[in-house]
Amino acid sequence: MKFSIIIPTLNEEKTIASCLFPLQALRSNCEIIIVDASGNRPLINYPHAHLADKIINSAKGRALQMNIGASHATGDILIFLHADTTLPEHALQLIERHLGNKQWGRFDIRLSGNHVMLKVIAWMMNRRSRLTGIATGDQVIFVRRETFSAVGQYPEIALMEDIALSKALQKISPPLCLNAKVTSSGRRWERYGIYRTILLMWSLRLRYFFGADPETLAALYCRGQFWKP
Protein backbone atom coordinates (compact mmCIF):
# COMPACT_ATOMS: atom_id res chain seq x y z
CA MET A 1 0.00 0.00 0.00
CA LYS A 2 1.02 3.59 -0.62
CA PHE A 3 -0.36 6.26 1.69
CA SER A 4 -1.23 9.93 1.35
CA ILE A 5 -1.46 12.05 4.50
CA ILE A 6 -3.62 15.13 3.90
CA ILE A 7 -3.32 18.01 6.38
CA PRO A 8 -5.71 20.98 6.14
CA THR A 9 -4.16 24.10 7.68
CA LEU A 10 -5.22 27.62 8.58
CA ASN A 11 -2.76 29.92 10.34
CA GLU A 12 -0.79 26.94 11.66
CA GLU A 13 2.68 28.45 11.25
CA LYS A 14 3.47 28.07 14.96
CA THR A 15 2.36 24.44 15.23
CA ILE A 16 2.88 22.84 11.83
CA ALA A 17 6.48 21.78 12.53
CA SER A 18 5.40 19.62 15.49
CA CYS A 19 2.96 17.89 13.14
CA LEU A 20 5.38 17.43 10.23
CA PHE A 21 8.59 16.36 11.97
CA PRO A 22 7.21 13.01 13.25
CA LEU A 23 5.95 12.19 9.73
CA GLN A 24 9.37 12.35 8.08
CA ALA A 25 10.19 8.72 8.83
CA LEU A 26 7.09 7.68 6.87
CA ARG A 27 7.91 9.43 3.61
CA SER A 28 9.44 6.40 1.90
CA ASN A 29 5.94 4.95 1.58
CA CYS A 30 3.81 8.03 2.14
CA GLU A 31 3.34 11.45 0.60
CA ILE A 32 2.51 14.45 2.78
CA ILE A 33 0.06 16.95 1.34
CA ILE A 34 -0.66 20.27 3.04
CA VAL A 35 -3.73 22.20 1.92
CA ASP A 36 -3.39 25.71 3.28
CA ALA A 37 -6.18 28.26 3.53
CA SER A 38 -4.15 31.08 5.09
CA GLY A 39 -4.03 33.16 1.88
CA ASN A 40 -2.53 33.07 -1.57
CA ARG A 41 1.06 33.54 -0.47
CA PRO A 42 3.83 31.96 -2.59
CA LEU A 43 4.11 28.34 -1.54
CA ILE A 44 7.88 28.59 -1.39
CA ASN A 45 7.39 30.82 1.67
CA TYR A 46 5.32 28.22 3.52
CA PRO A 47 6.99 27.40 6.86
CA HIS A 48 8.91 24.12 6.71
CA ALA A 49 7.86 23.52 3.10
CA HIS A 50 10.67 20.99 2.69
CA LEU A 51 8.90 18.71 5.17
CA ALA A 52 5.99 18.09 2.80
CA ASP A 53 5.68 16.68 -0.71
CA LYS A 54 2.92 18.97 -1.91
CA ILE A 55 1.58 22.28 -0.61
CA ILE A 56 -1.64 23.54 -2.15
CA ASN A 57 -3.50 26.81 -1.71
CA SER A 58 -7.23 26.60 -1.01
CA ALA A 59 -10.19 28.64 0.07
CA LYS A 60 -11.19 28.22 3.71
CA GLY A 61 -13.22 25.22 4.75
CA ARG A 62 -11.82 22.01 6.22
CA ALA A 63 -13.99 19.72 4.07
CA LEU A 64 -13.08 21.65 0.92
CA GLN A 65 -9.39 21.55 1.81
CA MET A 66 -9.42 17.81 2.44
CA ASN A 67 -11.23 17.16 -0.85
CA ILE A 68 -8.68 19.25 -2.72
CA GLY A 69 -5.88 17.35 -1.04
CA ALA A 70 -7.48 14.04 -1.99
CA SER A 71 -7.72 15.15 -5.62
CA HIS A 72 -3.91 15.59 -5.65
CA ALA A 73 -3.19 12.36 -3.78
CA THR A 74 -1.65 9.30 -5.37
CA GLY A 75 -1.82 6.92 -2.40
CA ASP A 76 -4.02 3.85 -2.11
CA ILE A 77 -5.05 4.98 1.38
CA LEU A 78 -5.93 8.56 2.28
CA ILE A 79 -5.23 9.67 5.86
CA PHE A 80 -6.85 12.94 6.97
CA LEU A 81 -4.73 14.43 9.74
CA HIS A 82 -5.39 17.60 11.72
CA ALA A 83 -2.40 19.86 12.25
CA ASP A 84 -2.66 19.58 16.05
CA THR A 85 -2.72 15.77 16.03
CA THR A 86 0.10 13.22 15.91
CA LEU A 87 -0.10 9.63 14.71
CA PRO A 88 0.81 6.65 16.89
CA GLU A 89 3.97 4.68 16.29
CA HIS A 90 3.75 2.29 13.33
CA ALA A 91 0.47 3.86 12.19
CA LEU A 92 0.86 2.88 8.54
CA GLN A 93 1.80 -0.70 9.35
CA LEU A 94 -1.23 -1.02 11.63
CA ILE A 95 -3.56 0.15 8.88
CA GLU A 96 -2.00 -2.18 6.30
CA ARG A 97 -2.03 -5.15 8.66
CA HIS A 98 -5.60 -4.82 9.91
CA LEU A 99 -7.66 -3.12 7.18
CA GLY A 100 -8.41 -6.38 5.35
CA ASN A 101 -11.71 -6.17 3.48
CA LYS A 102 -12.80 -3.02 5.28
CA GLN A 103 -12.80 0.23 3.38
CA TRP A 104 -12.07 2.78 6.08
CA GLY A 105 -11.34 3.32 9.73
CA ARG A 106 -9.93 5.50 12.47
CA PHE A 107 -7.68 5.37 15.54
CA ASP A 108 -8.50 5.71 19.19
CA ILE A 109 -7.67 9.13 20.61
CA ARG A 110 -5.99 10.64 23.64
CA LEU A 111 -6.21 14.34 24.45
CA SER A 112 -3.11 16.21 25.58
CA GLY A 113 -3.43 18.43 28.63
CA ASN A 114 -3.40 18.27 32.40
CA HIS A 115 -7.09 18.12 33.31
CA VAL A 116 -8.12 14.65 34.48
CA MET A 117 -11.40 14.91 32.59
CA LEU A 118 -9.55 14.91 29.26
CA LYS A 119 -8.89 11.19 29.77
CA VAL A 120 -12.58 10.63 30.46
CA ILE A 121 -13.59 12.61 27.37
CA ALA A 122 -11.21 10.62 25.16
CA TRP A 123 -12.53 7.34 26.57
CA MET A 124 -16.10 8.47 25.87
CA MET A 125 -15.20 9.48 22.30
CA ASN A 126 -13.60 6.11 21.61
CA ARG A 127 -16.44 4.16 23.18
CA ARG A 128 -19.13 6.15 21.37
CA SER A 129 -17.34 5.67 18.06
CA ARG A 130 -17.24 1.91 18.49
CA LEU A 131 -20.93 1.79 19.36
CA THR A 132 -22.12 4.06 16.54
CA GLY A 133 -19.54 3.50 13.81
CA ILE A 134 -19.14 7.28 13.55
CA ALA A 135 -15.64 8.77 13.61
CA THR A 136 -14.53 12.30 14.36
CA GLY A 137 -11.79 14.09 12.45
CA ASP A 138 -9.70 14.18 15.64
CA GLN A 139 -9.53 10.38 15.53
CA VAL A 140 -7.79 10.57 12.13
CA ILE A 141 -10.04 9.03 9.50
CA PHE A 142 -8.37 6.86 6.86
CA VAL A 143 -10.09 5.47 3.77
CA ARG A 144 -9.30 3.71 0.52
CA ARG A 145 -8.99 6.30 -2.23
CA GLU A 146 -11.51 4.67 -4.57
CA THR A 147 -14.03 4.33 -1.73
CA PHE A 148 -13.63 7.99 -0.81
CA SER A 149 -14.45 8.90 -4.42
CA ALA A 150 -17.36 6.46 -4.53
CA VAL A 151 -19.18 8.16 -1.62
CA GLY A 152 -18.69 11.60 -3.13
CA GLN A 153 -15.82 12.71 -0.85
CA TYR A 154 -16.44 14.97 2.16
CA PRO A 155 -19.68 16.92 1.90
CA GLU A 156 -18.52 20.53 1.78
CA ILE A 157 -20.39 21.76 4.82
CA ALA A 158 -19.06 24.10 7.50
CA LEU A 159 -19.18 21.60 10.39
CA MET A 160 -19.95 17.92 11.01
CA GLU A 161 -18.35 16.87 7.72
CA ASP A 162 -16.68 13.96 9.52
CA ILE A 163 -20.03 12.66 10.76
CA ALA A 164 -21.57 12.98 7.32
CA LEU A 165 -18.65 11.13 5.72
CA SER A 166 -18.80 8.38 8.35
CA LYS A 167 -22.49 7.80 7.66
CA ALA A 168 -21.82 7.53 3.93
CA LEU A 169 -18.92 5.14 4.43
CA GLN A 170 -20.94 2.96 6.84
CA LYS A 171 -23.19 2.01 3.93
CA ILE A 172 -20.18 0.36 2.28
CA SER A 173 -18.25 -1.03 5.24
CA PRO A 174 -18.11 -0.79 9.03
CA PRO A 175 -15.03 1.09 10.23
CA LEU A 176 -11.81 -0.46 11.41
CA CYS A 177 -11.40 0.93 14.94
CA LEU A 178 -7.75 0.68 15.85
CA ASN A 179 -6.80 0.64 19.53
CA ALA A 180 -3.58 2.56 18.87
CA LYS A 181 -4.03 6.16 19.96
CA VAL A 182 -3.46 9.39 18.11
CA THR A 183 -2.67 12.35 20.33
CA SER A 184 -4.79 15.44 19.75
CA SER A 185 -4.62 18.79 21.47
CA GLY A 186 -6.93 19.36 24.42
CA ARG A 187 -6.44 23.14 24.19
CA ARG A 188 -9.99 23.86 23.05
CA TRP A 189 -11.46 21.95 25.99
CA GLU A 190 -9.25 23.80 28.44
CA ARG A 191 -9.79 27.19 26.77
CA TYR A 192 -13.59 27.15 26.91
CA GLY A 193 -13.98 24.94 29.98
CA ILE A 194 -14.23 21.16 30.12
CA TYR A 195 -17.88 20.77 31.09
CA ARG A 196 -19.06 23.70 28.99
CA THR A 197 -17.39 22.21 25.92
CA ILE A 198 -18.89 18.77 26.56
CA LEU A 199 -22.36 20.29 26.69
CA LEU A 200 -21.65 22.44 23.63
CA MET A 201 -20.53 19.47 21.53
CA TRP A 202 -23.54 17.39 22.57
CA SER A 203 -25.79 20.34 21.75
CA LEU A 204 -24.26 20.86 18.31
CA ARG A 205 -24.49 17.18 17.42
CA LEU A 206 -28.11 17.02 18.53
CA ARG A 207 -29.01 20.10 16.51
CA TYR A 208 -27.21 18.70 13.47
CA PHE A 209 -29.20 15.48 13.84
CA PHE A 210 -32.43 17.49 13.77
CA GLY A 211 -31.38 19.37 10.65
CA ALA A 212 -29.76 22.59 11.88
CA ASP A 213 -27.73 24.57 9.35
CA PRO A 214 -24.03 23.56 9.57
CA GLU A 215 -23.04 27.20 8.92
CA THR A 216 -24.87 28.28 12.07
CA LEU A 217 -23.40 25.40 14.05
CA ALA A 218 -19.89 26.24 12.82
CA ALA A 219 -20.26 29.85 13.98
CA LEU A 220 -21.31 28.67 17.44
CA TYR A 221 -18.48 26.14 17.57
CA CYS A 222 -15.85 28.73 16.67
CA ARG A 223 -17.06 31.08 19.42
CA GLY A 224 -17.73 28.37 21.99
CA GLN A 225 -21.33 29.54 22.31
CA PHE A 226 -24.65 27.71 22.58
CA TRP A 227 -26.52 30.36 20.64
CA LYS A 228 -25.92 33.55 18.71
CA PRO A 229 -25.87 36.72 20.83
C-alpha positions in Angstrom: 0.0 0.0 0.0 1.0 3.6 -0.6 -0.4 6.3 1.7 -1.2 9.9 1.3 -1.5 12.0 4.5 -3.6 15.1 3.9 -3.3 18.0 6.4 -5.7 21.0 6.1 -4.2 24.1 7.7 -5.2 27.6 8.6 -2.8 29.9 10.3 -0.8 26.9 11.7 2.7 28.5 11.3 3.5 28.1 15.0 2.4 24.4 15.2 2.9 22.8 11.8 6.5 21.8 12.5 5.4 19.6 15.5 3.0 17.9 13.1 5.4 17.4 10.2 8.6 16.4 12.0 7.2 13.0 13.2 5.9 12.2 9.7 9.4 12.4 8.1 10.2 8.7 8.8 7.1 7.7 6.9 7.9 9.4 3.6 9.4 6.4 1.9 5.9 5.0 1.6 3.8 8.0 2.1 3.3 11.4 0.6 2.5 14.4 2.8 0.1 16.9 1.3 -0.7 20.3 3.0 -3.7 22.2 1.9 -3.4 25.7 3.3 -6.2 28.3 3.5 -4.2 31.1 5.1 -4.0 33.2 1.9 -2.5 33.1 -1.6 1.1 33.5 -0.5 3.8 32.0 -2.6 4.1 28.3 -1.5 7.9 28.6 -1.4 7.4 30.8 1.7 5.3 28.2 3.5 7.0 27.4 6.9 8.9 24.1 6.7 7.9 23.5 3.1 10.7 21.0 2.7 8.9 18.7 5.2 6.0 18.1 2.8 5.7 16.7 -0.7 2.9 19.0 -1.9 1.6 22.3 -0.6 -1.6 23.5 -2.1 -3.5 26.8 -1.7 -7.2 26.6 -1.0 -10.2 28.6 0.1 -11.2 28.2 3.7 -13.2 25.2 4.7 -11.8 22.0 6.2 -14.0 19.7 4.1 -13.1 21.6 0.9 -9.4 21.5 1.8 -9.4 17.8 2.4 -11.2 17.2 -0.8 -8.7 19.3 -2.7 -5.9 17.3 -1.0 -7.5 14.0 -2.0 -7.7 15.2 -5.6 -3.9 15.6 -5.7 -3.2 12.4 -3.8 -1.6 9.3 -5.4 -1.8 6.9 -2.4 -4.0 3.9 -2.1 -5.0 5.0 1.4 -5.9 8.6 2.3 -5.2 9.7 5.9 -6.8 12.9 7.0 -4.7 14.4 9.7 -5.4 17.6 11.7 -2.4 19.9 12.3 -2.7 19.6 16.1 -2.7 15.8 16.0 0.1 13.2 15.9 -0.1 9.6 14.7 0.8 6.7 16.9 4.0 4.7 16.3 3.7 2.3 13.3 0.5 3.9 12.2 0.9 2.9 8.5 1.8 -0.7 9.3 -1.2 -1.0 11.6 -3.6 0.2 8.9 -2.0 -2.2 6.3 -2.0 -5.1 8.7 -5.6 -4.8 9.9 -7.7 -3.1 7.2 -8.4 -6.4 5.3 -11.7 -6.2 3.5 -12.8 -3.0 5.3 -12.8 0.2 3.4 -12.1 2.8 6.1 -11.3 3.3 9.7 -9.9 5.5 12.5 -7.7 5.4 15.5 -8.5 5.7 19.2 -7.7 9.1 20.6 -6.0 10.6 23.6 -6.2 14.3 24.4 -3.1 16.2 25.6 -3.4 18.4 28.6 -3.4 18.3 32.4 -7.1 18.1 33.3 -8.1 14.6 34.5 -11.4 14.9 32.6 -9.5 14.9 29.3 -8.9 11.2 29.8 -12.6 10.6 30.5 -13.6 12.6 27.4 -11.2 10.6 25.2 -12.5 7.3 26.6 -16.1 8.5 25.9 -15.2 9.5 22.3 -13.6 6.1 21.6 -16.4 4.2 23.2 -19.1 6.1 21.4 -17.3 5.7 18.1 -17.2 1.9 18.5 -20.9 1.8 19.4 -22.1 4.1 16.5 -19.5 3.5 13.8 -19.1 7.3 13.6 -15.6 8.8 13.6 -14.5 12.3 14.4 -11.8 14.1 12.5 -9.7 14.2 15.6 -9.5 10.4 15.5 -7.8 10.6 12.1 -10.0 9.0 9.5 -8.4 6.9 6.9 -10.1 5.5 3.8 -9.3 3.7 0.5 -9.0 6.3 -2.2 -11.5 4.7 -4.6 -14.0 4.3 -1.7 -13.6 8.0 -0.8 -14.4 8.9 -4.4 -17.4 6.5 -4.5 -19.2 8.2 -1.6 -18.7 11.6 -3.1 -15.8 12.7 -0.8 -16.4 15.0 2.2 -19.7 16.9 1.9 -18.5 20.5 1.8 -20.4 21.8 4.8 -19.1 24.1 7.5 -19.2 21.6 10.4 -19.9 17.9 11.0 -18.3 16.9 7.7 -16.7 14.0 9.5 -20.0 12.7 10.8 -21.6 13.0 7.3 -18.6 11.1 5.7 -18.8 8.4 8.4 -22.5 7.8 7.7 -21.8 7.5 3.9 -18.9 5.1 4.4 -20.9 3.0 6.8 -23.2 2.0 3.9 -20.2 0.4 2.3 -18.3 -1.0 5.2 -18.1 -0.8 9.0 -15.0 1.1 10.2 -11.8 -0.5 11.4 -11.4 0.9 14.9 -7.7 0.7 15.9 -6.8 0.6 19.5 -3.6 2.6 18.9 -4.0 6.2 20.0 -3.5 9.4 18.1 -2.7 12.4 20.3 -4.8 15.4 19.8 -4.6 18.8 21.5 -6.9 19.4 24.4 -6.4 23.1 24.2 -10.0 23.9 23.0 -11.5 21.9 26.0 -9.2 23.8 28.4 -9.8 27.2 26.8 -13.6 27.1 26.9 -14.0 24.9 30.0 -14.2 21.2 30.1 -17.9 20.8 31.1 -19.1 23.7 29.0 -17.4 22.2 25.9 -18.9 18.8 26.6 -22.4 20.3 26.7 -21.7 22.4 23.6 -20.5 19.5 21.5 -23.5 17.4 22.6 -25.8 20.3 21.8 -24.3 20.9 18.3 -24.5 17.2 17.4 -28.1 17.0 18.5 -29.0 20.1 16.5 -27.2 18.7 13.5 -29.2 15.5 13.8 -32.4 17.5 13.8 -31.4 19.4 10.6 -29.8 22.6 11.9 -27.7 24.6 9.3 -24.0 23.6 9.6 -23.0 27.2 8.9 -24.9 28.3 12.1 -23.4 25.4 14.1 -19.9 26.2 12.8 -20.3 29.8 14.0 -21.3 28.7 17.4 -18.5 26.1 17.6 -15.9 28.7 16.7 -17.1 31.1 19.4 -17.7 28.4 22.0 -21.3 29.5 22.3 -24.6 27.7 22.6 -26.5 30.4 20.6 -25.9 33.6 18.7 -25.9 36.7 20.8 
